[in-house]
Amino acid sequence: MNFESNRLYRILPRHHVIFWLVYFVITVIRWGGIHGDYLYSLKTTLLGFPIHMFLAYLNIYVLMPKLAFKKKYFTYIVATLSTIFLMVVVKFNLTYYLISTNVWPEVREIDRITINYIIDMMIGEIYVITFVTAIKITMDFLQENQRVANLEKAQLETELLFLKTQISPHFFFNTLNNIYSLAVVQSKKTPKIILKLSELMRYLLYETKGKKQSLQNEILCIQNYLDLERVRHNDELEIEMSISGDIQGKKIAPILLLSFVENAFKHGVRKNIGEVKITIDFEIKKDWLYFTITNPLPKQPENKENISDQYGGIGLENVKKRLELGYQPSDYKLMMRNKNGMFVVKLKIKVS
């Protein structure tokens, strides 16, 4: 922990003032009651408090950073005890010459400094130093924890923002090529396709900045994506999508489901020749969405690795990471498996 003069992590000055004022009042009342003389208690406290403050600040801002934190423990102990001893001698003489020759009335009357007086006063100063140092360490610990928490939050938000942008640029590149081909032959589909692409890009750019998006908008985004893919694949692609339950008022992390859909096309459609079928099912039950998407596996996989790893790729890894960062473990359940030549993804997720 850093006790150096970094203003960002120091206790605010008003906290110092409040602490010492409260401590001063308590000390005056305490010793005034013991001595039966509140004026005497006020005078001795006014004299002793600058010494308390000097020793406390010397310890937390000089001796500890320069010696203790650099593991020079013996030097630190000697320096601390020597400084306290000198301040006790100064305090005795100031009390004797400025306030009263009865320097130690709570024990017995003395007119000269003694070993017992030095030991008792040094213990008292050590108590004050330890108390103030404990408060400082606690405050610095809390501030450091808050700083780390803020940093982790910023990193989390940055990582989530990065993961949200991972929809494949190849999709947009291929879609633009398709639009160009349609424009060349002056197809009547061109304006509709451009509009679909525009709506999809607007959603991805402007409506996915929050932590949650309405499930209705997410499904509309997926429908636009599917319409664009239909243009690319013509009659060779069959898409079966069903929605059951009430989607109104339900929210979900943006682009989360779209990532599953993109993965299905990347591994299930583009790596197969001929007719291909994709099935997508949305089922809403109370506050839960049961999402299922199925796509065919490539006819000739290159190796026999775990199917979810082989056909999941970076896209599904990003989805897993987003789920871990954005949801509690009890708020979702993700399953991926190979079943009869089909890759099946099932996601149960809270959408309240």
Buried (B, 14 or more C-beta within 10 A) or exposed (E): EEBEEEEEBBBEEEEBEEBBEEBBEEBBBEBBEEBEBEEBBBBBBEBBBEBBBEBBBBBBBEBBBBBBBEEBEEBBEEBBEEBBBEBBBEBBEBBBEEBBEBBBBEEEEBEEBBEEBBEBBBEBBBEBBEBBBEBBBEBBEEBEEEEEEEEEEEEEEEEBEEBBEBBBEEBBEBBEEBBEEBBEEEBEBBEEBBEBBEBBEEBBEEBBEEEBBBBBBBBBBBBBBBBBBBBBBEEEBEBEBEBEBEBEEBBBBBBBBBBBBBBBBBBBBBBBEEEBBBBBBBBBEEEBBBBBBBBBBBEEEEEEEEBBEBBBEEBBEBBBBBBEEBBEEEBBEBEBEBEEEBBBBBBBBBBE
